[in-house]
Amino acid sequence: MVEREDTAAKIGSGDVPVLATPRLLAVAESVTVSAVQDHLAPGQTTVGTRVELEHLAASPIGTHIEVTAELTKVDGRRLVFGFTARDKDNTLVGTGTIERAVVDRERFLNRRGR
């Protein structure tokens, strides 16, 4: 459900009280992470590498949004997802693709100096 904290006005990506595009993207990414986490080997995770997003309809506070994702391509470590976001009236709120790469978590973090 779109809360005040999810709005463009609150996040700073606009000045209206509707679902912010960055929040829509965050939810879509979360869905893709969840979709594959049970299928990864121990010690593996995924990191986002590319996003295409069309935010097509405004969703005011109180609107229920459902985001679904489908893994459409696997190319080695590269995973490509298509996603859609719809409200309870089945209005298409957003659509796009998210690419993620499968990485070894420890090696990835060590490369980044963490």
NUMI-232242 format. One record per residue: chain; residue number from 0; x, y, z of N, C-alpha, C in turn. Coordinates in steps of 0.05 Angstrom, whole numbers. Layout:
% NUMI-232242
site chaine->A num->NUM n_east->X n_north->Y n_up->Z ca_east->X ca_north->Y ca_up->Z c_east->X c_north->Y c_up->Z
...
END
This chain:
% NUMI-232242
site chaine->A num->0 n_east->17 n_north->-23 n_up->0 ca_east->0 ca_north->0 ca_up->0 c_east->18 c_north->25 c_up->0
site chaine->A num->1 n_east->10 n_north->44 n_up->-15 ca_east->25 ca_north->69 ca_up->-17 c_east->20 c_north->85 c_up->9
site chaine->A num->2 n_east->42 n_north->90 n_up->24 ca_east->41 ca_north->105 ca_up->48 c_east->54 c_north->133 c_up->43
site chaine->A num->3 n_east->51 n_north->151 n_up->62 ca_east->62 ca_north->178 ca_up->59 c_east->92 c_north->176 c_up->54
site chaine->A num->4 n_east->106 n_north->158 n_up->67 ca_east->135 ca_north->154 ca_up->64 c_east->143 c_north->145 c_up->36
site chaine->A num->5 n_east->124 n_north->135 n_up->21 ca_east->129 ca_north->125 ca_up->-6 c_east->125 c_north->146 c_up->-28
site chaine->A num->6 n_east->117 n_north->170 n_up->-21 ca_east->109 ca_north->190 ca_up->-41 c_east->133 c_north->206 c_up->-51
site chaine->A num->7 n_east->129 n_north->216 n_up->-75 ca_east->149 ca_north->233 ca_up->-88 c_east->155 c_north->258 c_up->-70
site chaine->A num->8 n_east->134 n_north->269 n_up->-58 ca_east->137 ca_north->292 ca_up->-41 c_east->155 c_north->286 c_up->-17
site chaine->A num->9 n_east->152 n_north->263 n_up->-5 ca_east->168 ca_north->255 ca_up->18 c_east->197 c_north->248 c_up->11
site chaine->A num->10 n_east->200 n_north->233 n_up->-11 ca_east->226 ca_north->224 ca_up->-20 c_east->242 c_north->246 c_up->-33
site chaine->A num->11 n_east->229 n_north->265 n_up->-45 ca_east->242 ca_north->287 ca_up->-58 c_east->246 c_north->284 c_up->-88
site chaine->A num->12 n_east->231 n_north->265 n_up->-99 ca_east->233 ca_north->260 ca_up->-128 c_east->211 c_north->275 c_up->-143
site chaine->A num->13 n_east->197 n_north->292 n_up->-129 ca_east->175 ca_north->308 ca_up->-140 c_east->162 c_north->322 c_up->-117
site chaine->A num->14 n_east->139 n_north->335 n_up->-122 ca_east->126 ca_north->350 ca_up->-100 c_east->96 c_north->342 c_up->-97
site chaine->A num->15 n_east->89 n_north->318 n_up->-107 ca_east->62 ca_north->310 ca_up->-105 c_east->60 c_north->284 c_up->-88
site chaine->A num->16 n_east->37 n_north->281 n_up->-75 ca_east->34 ca_north->258 ca_up->-56 c_east->24 c_north->232 c_up->-71
site chaine->A num->17 n_east->41 n_north->223 n_up->-89 ca_east->35 ca_north->198 ca_up->-103 c_east->60 c_north->180 c_up->-102
site chaine->A num->18 n_east->57 n_north->155 n_up->-108 ca_east->79 ca_north->136 ca_up->-107 c_east->103 c_north->147 c_up->-123
site chaine->A num->19 n_east->126 n_north->149 n_up->-109 ca_east->150 ca_north->159 ca_up->-122 c_east->162 c_north->137 c_up->-140
site chaine->A num->20 n_east->173 n_north->146 n_up->-162 ca_east->186 ca_north->127 ca_up->-180 c_east->209 c_north->112 c_up->-167
site chaine->A num->21 n_east->226 n_north->125 n_up->-151 ca_east->247 ca_north->109 ca_up->-138 c_east->236 c_north->88 c_up->-119
site chaine->A num->22 n_east->213 n_north->93 n_up->-106 ca_east->201 ca_north->73 ca_up->-89 c_east->190 c_north->50 c_up->-105
site chaine->A num->23 n_east->178 n_north->56 n_up->-128 ca_east->168 ca_north->34 ca_up->-145 c_east->191 c_north->17 c_up->-154
site chaine->A num->24 n_east->213 n_north->29 n_up->-161 ca_east->237 ca_north->14 ca_up->-169 c_east->247 c_north->-3 c_up->-146
site chaine->A num->25 n_east->248 n_north->8 n_up->-122 ca_east->258 ca_north->-7 ca_up->-99 c_east->241 c_north->-32 c_up->-94
site chaine->A num->26 n_east->215 n_north->-29 n_up->-96 ca_east->197 ca_north->-52 ca_up->-92 c_east->202 c_north->-73 c_up->-114
site chaine->A num->27 n_east->204 n_north->-64 n_up->-139 ca_east->209 ca_north->-83 ca_up->-161 c_east->235 c_north->-98 c_up->-158
site chaine->A num->28 n_east->256 n_north->-84 n_up->-149 ca_east->282 ca_north->-97 ca_up->-145 c_east->279 c_north->-117 c_up->-122
site chaine->A num->29 n_east->265 n_north->-110 n_up->-101 ca_east->261 ca_north->-129 ca_up->-79 c_east->247 c_north->-154 c_up->-88
site chaine->A num->30 n_east->228 n_north->-152 n_up->-106 ca_east->214 ca_north->-175 ca_up->-116 c_east->233 c_north->-193 c_up->-132
site chaine->A num->31 n_east->251 n_north->-181 n_up->-148 ca_east->270 ca_north->-198 ca_up->-163 c_east->290 c_north->-211 c_up->-145
site chaine->A num->32 n_east->298 n_north->-198 n_up->-124 ca_east->317 ca_north->-210 ca_up->-105 c_east->304 c_north->-234 c_up->-92
site chaine->A num->33 n_east->279 n_north->-231 n_up->-83 ca_east->264 ca_north->-252 ca_up->-70 c_east->259 c_north->-276 c_up->-89
site chaine->A num->34 n_east->255 n_north->-270 n_up->-114 ca_east->249 ca_north->-290 ca_up->-134 c_east->271 c_north->-311 c_up->-137
site chaine->A num->35 n_east->296 n_north->-303 n_up->-133 ca_east->318 ca_north->-322 ca_up->-138 c_east->333 c_north->-330 c_up->-113
site chaine->A num->36 n_east->329 n_north->-317 n_up->-91 ca_east->346 ca_north->-323 ca_up->-68 c_east->346 c_north->-352 c_up->-59
site chaine->A num->37 n_east->324 n_north->-366 n_up->-61 ca_east->324 ca_north->-394 ca_up->-53 c_east->337 c_north->-413 c_up->-74
site chaine->A num->38 n_east->345 n_north->-402 n_up->-97 ca_east->356 ca_north->-418 ca_up->-118 c_east->386 c_north->-414 c_up->-121
site chaine->A num->39 n_east->398 n_north->-397 n_up->-104 ca_east->426 ca_north->-391 ca_up->-105 c_east->442 c_north->-410 c_up->-88
site chaine->A num->40 n_east->466 n_north->-415 n_up->-95 ca_east->484 ca_north->-432 ca_up->-79 c_east->491 c_north->-417 c_up->-53
site chaine->A num->41 n_east->498 n_north->-431 n_up->-32 ca_east->507 ca_north->-418 ca_up->-8 c_east->530 c_north->-398 c_up->-14
site chaine->A num->42 n_east->528 n_north->-375 n_up->-2 ca_east->549 ca_north->-354 ca_up->-7 c_east->544 c_north->-337 c_up->-31
site chaine->A num->43 n_east->524 n_north->-343 n_up->-47 ca_east->518 ca_north->-326 ca_up->-70 c_east->496 c_north->-307 c_up->-64
site chaine->A num->44 n_east->497 n_north->-284 n_up->-79 ca_east->475 ca_north->-265 ca_up->-78 c_east->473 c_north->-253 c_up->-106
site chaine->A num->45 n_east->455 n_north->-234 n_up->-109 ca_east->453 ca_north->-220 ca_up->-135 c_east->456 c_north->-190 c_up->-130
site chaine->A num->46 n_east->467 n_north->-177 n_up->-150 ca_east->469 ca_north->-147 ca_up->-149 c_east->457 c_north->-136 c_up->-174
site chaine->A num->47 n_east->444 n_north->-113 n_up->-171 ca_east->431 ca_north->-100 ca_up->-194 c_east->452 c_north->-88 c_up->-213
site chaine->A num->48 n_east->447 n_north->-91 n_up->-239 ca_east->466 ca_north->-81 ca_up->-259 c_east->453 c_north->-62 c_up->-279
site chaine->A num->49 n_east->427 n_north->-65 n_up->-283 ca_east->414 ca_north->-49 ca_up->-304 c_east->384 c_north->-48 c_up->-299
site chaine->A num->50 n_east->372 n_north->-25 n_up->-304 ca_east->343 ca_north->-22 ca_up->-300 c_east->331 c_north->-6 c_up->-323
site chaine->A num->51 n_east->308 n_north->-14 n_up->-332 ca_east->291 ca_north->2 ca_up->-350 c_east->263 c_north->3 c_up->-336
site chaine->A num->52 n_east->253 n_north->26 n_up->-332 ca_east->228 ca_north->29 ca_up->-318 c_east->210 c_north->50 c_up->-332
site chaine->A num->53 n_east->185 n_north->43 n_up->-336 ca_east->165 ca_north->62 ca_up->-345 c_east->145 c_north->65 c_up->-323
site chaine->A num->54 n_east->142 n_north->88 n_up->-311 ca_east->123 ca_north->93 ca_up->-290 c_east->99 c_north->106 c_up->-304
site chaine->A num->55 n_east->77 n_north->91 n_up->-307 ca_east->56 ca_north->99 ca_up->-325 c_east->31 c_north->111 c_up->-313
site chaine->A num->56 n_east->27 n_north->107 n_up->-287 ca_east->3 ca_north->117 ca_up->-274 c_east->9 c_north->127 c_up->-246
site chaine->A num->57 n_east->-4 n_north->148 n_up->-238 ca_east->0 ca_north->159 ca_up->-211 c_east->-16 c_north->141 c_up->-191
site chaine->A num->58 n_east->-5 n_north->137 n_up->-168 ca_east->-18 ca_north->121 ca_up->-147 c_east->-18 c_north->137 c_up->-121
site chaine->A num->59 n_east->-41 n_north->148 n_up->-113 ca_east->-42 ca_north->164 ca_up->-89 c_east->-39 c_north->147 c_up->-63
site chaine->A num->60 n_east->-35 n_north->161 n_up->-41 ca_east->-34 ca_north->147 ca_up->-15 c_east->-58 c_north->130 c_up->-12
site chaine->A num->61 n_east->-54 n_north->106 n_up->-2 ca_east->-76 ca_north->87 ca_up->3 c_east->-80 c_north->67 c_up->-19
site chaine->A num->62 n_east->-67 n_north->71 n_up->-42 ca_east->-69 ca_north->53 ca_up->-65 c_east->-53 c_north->27 c_up->-60
site chaine->A num->63 n_east->-66 n_north->5 n_up->-65 ca_east->-52 ca_north->-21 ca_up->-63 c_east->-39 c_north->-27 c_up->-90
site chaine->A num->64 n_east->-14 n_north->-33 n_up->-90 ca_east->1 ca_north->-39 ca_up->-114 c_east->12 c_north->-68 c_up->-111
site chaine->A num->65 n_east->10 n_north->-83 n_up->-133 ca_east->22 ca_north->-110 ca_up->-134 c_east->43 c_north->-110 c_up->-156
site chaine->A num->66 n_east->67 n_north->-118 n_up->-148 ca_east->89 ca_north->-119 ca_up->-167 c_east->96 c_north->-149 c_up->-171
site chaine->A num->67 n_east->97 n_north->-157 n_up->-196 ca_east->105 ca_north->-184 ca_up->-202 c_east->129 c_north->-183 c_up->-221
site chaine->A num->68 n_east->145 n_north->-204 n_up->-219 ca_east->169 ca_north->-205 ca_up->-236 c_east->171 c_north->-234 c_up->-247
site chaine->A num->69 n_east->182 n_north->-235 n_up->-271 ca_east->187 ca_north->-261 ca_up->-284 c_east->215 c_north->-262 c_up->-295
site chaine->A num->70 n_east->229 n_north->-283 n_up->-288 ca_east->256 ca_north->-287 ca_up->-299 c_east->253 c_north->-294 c_up->-328
site chaine->A num->71 n_east->263 n_north->-277 n_up->-346 ca_east->259 ca_north->-282 ca_up->-374 c_east->284 c_north->-291 c_up->-389
site chaine->A num->72 n_east->307 n_north->-288 n_up->-376 ca_east->332 ca_north->-296 ca_up->-390 c_east->353 c_north->-302 c_up->-369
site chaine->A num->73 n_east->368 n_north->-323 n_up->-374 ca_east->392 ca_north->-329 ca_up->-358 c_east->415 c_north->-331 c_up->-378
site chaine->A num->74 n_east->436 n_north->-315 n_up->-374 ca_east->459 ca_north->-315 ca_up->-392 c_east->484 c_north->-317 c_up->-374
site chaine->A num->75 n_east->492 n_north->-341 n_up->-367 ca_east->513 ca_north->-344 ca_up->-348 c_east->505 c_north->-334 c_up->-321
site chaine->A num->76 n_east->519 n_north->-315 n_up->-310 ca_east->513 ca_north->-303 ca_up->-284 c_east->492 c_north->-280 c_up->-287
site chaine->A num->77 n_east->485 n_north->-273 n_up->-311 ca_east->467 ca_north->-250 ca_up->-316 c_east->438 c_north->-260 c_up->-316
site chaine->A num->78 n_east->421 n_north->-247 n_up->-300 ca_east->393 ca_north->-254 ca_up->-298 c_east->377 c_north->-230 c_up->-307
site chaine->A num->79 n_east->357 n_north->-234 n_up->-325 ca_east->340 ca_north->-213 ca_up->-335 c_east->311 c_north->-218 c_up->-326
site chaine->A num->80 n_east->299 n_north->-199 n_up->-314 ca_east->272 ca_north->-201 ca_up->-305 c_east->255 c_north->-180 c_up->-319
site chaine->A num->81 n_east->230 n_north->-188 n_up->-325 ca_east->210 ca_north->-169 ca_up->-333 c_east->192 c_north->-165 c_up->-309
site chaine->A num->82 n_east->183 n_north->-141 n_up->-304 ca_east->165 ca_north->-136 ca_up->-282 c_east->142 c_north->-118 c_up->-290
site chaine->A num->83 n_east->120 n_north->-121 n_up->-275 ca_east->97 ca_north->-104 ca_up->-278 c_east->87 c_north->-96 c_up->-250
site chaine->A num->84 n_east->75 n_north->-72 n_up->-249 ca_east->62 ca_north->-63 ca_up->-224 c_east->34 c_north->-55 c_up->-232
site chaine->A num->85 n_east->14 n_north->-65 n_up->-217 ca_east->-14 ca_north->-59 ca_up->-222 c_east->-27 c_north->-52 c_up->-196
site chaine->A num->86 n_east->-48 n_north->-35 n_up->-198 ca_east->-63 ca_north->-28 ca_up->-175 c_east->-87 c_north->-47 c_up->-173
site chaine->A num->87 n_east->-104 n_north->-44 n_up->-152 ca_east->-126 ca_north->-63 ca_up->-147 c_east->-147 c_north->-62 c_up->-169
site chaine->A num->88 n_east->-147 n_north->-41 n_up->-186 ca_east->-166 ca_north->-39 ca_up->-208 c_east->-153 c_north->-50 c_up->-234
site chaine->A num->89 n_east->-130 n_north->-62 n_up->-231 ca_east->-115 ca_north->-74 ca_up->-253 c_east->-103 c_north->-53 c_up->-272
site chaine->A num->90 n_east->-101 n_north->-29 n_up->-263 ca_east->-88 ca_north->-8 ca_up->-279 c_east->-58 c_north->-13 c_up->-279
site chaine->A num->91 n_east->-46 n_north->-12 n_up->-302 ca_east->-17 ca_north->-16 ca_up->-304 c_east->-3 c_north->9 c_up->-294
site chaine->A num->92 n_east->10 n_north->6 n_up->-271 ca_east->24 ca_north->29 ca_up->-258 c_east->52 c_north->32 c_up->-269
site chaine->A num->93 n_east->65 n_north->9 n_up->-273 ca_east->93 ca_north->10 ca_up->-283 c_east->101 c_north->-16 c_up->-295
site chaine->A num->94 n_east->121 n_north->-15 n_up->-312 ca_east->132 ca_north->-39 ca_up->-325 c_east->161 c_north->-34 c_up->-331
site chaine->A num->95 n_east->176 n_north->-56 n_up->-335 ca_east->204 ca_north->-53 ca_up->-341 c_east->219 c_north->-78 c_up->-340
site chaine->A num->96 n_east->246 n_north->-75 n_up->-341 ca_east->264 ca_north->-98 ca_up->-338 c_east->285 c_north->-91 c_up->-317
site chaine->A num->97 n_east->294 n_north->-111 n_up->-303 ca_east->315 ca_north->-109 ca_up->-284 c_east->335 c_north->-131 c_up->-290
site chaine->A num->98 n_east->361 n_north->-123 n_up->-292 ca_east->382 ca_north->-143 ca_up->-295 c_east->398 c_north->-145 c_up->-269
site chaine->A num->99 n_east->404 n_north->-169 n_up->-262 ca_east->420 ca_north->-174 ca_up->-238 c_east->442 c_north->-194 c_up->-245
site chaine->A num->100 n_east->464 n_north->-192 n_up->-230 ca_east->486 ca_north->-211 ca_up->-234 c_east->490 c_north->-228 c_up->-209
site chaine->A num->101 n_east->494 n_north->-253 n_up->-213 ca_east->499 ca_north->-271 ca_up->-191 c_east->529 c_north->-268 c_up->-183
site chaine->A num->102 n_east->534 n_north->-263 n_up->-158 ca_east->561 ca_north->-260 ca_up->-148 c_east->566 c_north->-275 c_up->-123
site chaine->A num->103 n_east->591 n_north->-281 n_up->-117 ca_east->599 ca_north->-292 ca_up->-91 c_east->599 c_north->-268 c_up->-72
site chaine->A num->104 n_east->583 n_north->-269 n_up->-51 ca_east->580 ca_north->-247 ca_up->-33 c_east->606 c_north->-238 c_up->-21
site chaine->A num->105 n_east->622 n_north->-256 n_up->-10 ca_east->647 ca_north->-250 ca_up->4 c_east->667 c_north->-237 c_up->-15
site chaine->A num->106 n_east->670 n_north->-250 n_up->-38 ca_east->689 ca_north->-239 ca_up->-58 c_east->680 c_north->-212 c_up->-67
site chaine->A num->107 n_east->655 n_north->-208 n_up->-72 ca_east->644 ca_north->-182 ca_up->-81 c_east->650 c_north->-161 c_up->-60
site chaine->A num->108 n_east->645 n_north->-166 n_up->-34 ca_east->649 ca_north->-147 ca_up->-13 c_east->679 c_north->-141 c_up->-10
site chaine->A num->109 n_east->696 n_north->-161 n_up->-12 ca_east->725 ca_north->-157 ca_up->-9 c_east->736 c_north->-141 c_up->-32
site chaine->A num->110 n_east->725 n_north->-144 n_up->-56 ca_east->734 ca_north->-128 ca_up->-78 c_east->728 c_north->-99 c_up->-74
site chaine->A num->111 n_east->706 n_north->-94 n_up->-60 ca_east->697 ca_north->-66 ca_up->-56 c_east->709 c_north->-53 c_up->-31
site chaine->A num->112 n_east->728 n_north->-67 n_up->-18 ca_east->741 ca_north->-56 ca_up->6 c_east->724 c_north->-54 c_up->30
site chaine->A num->113 n_east->705 n_north->-73 n_up->33 ca_east->687 ca_north->-72 ca_up->56 c_east->695 c_north->-92 c_up->77
END
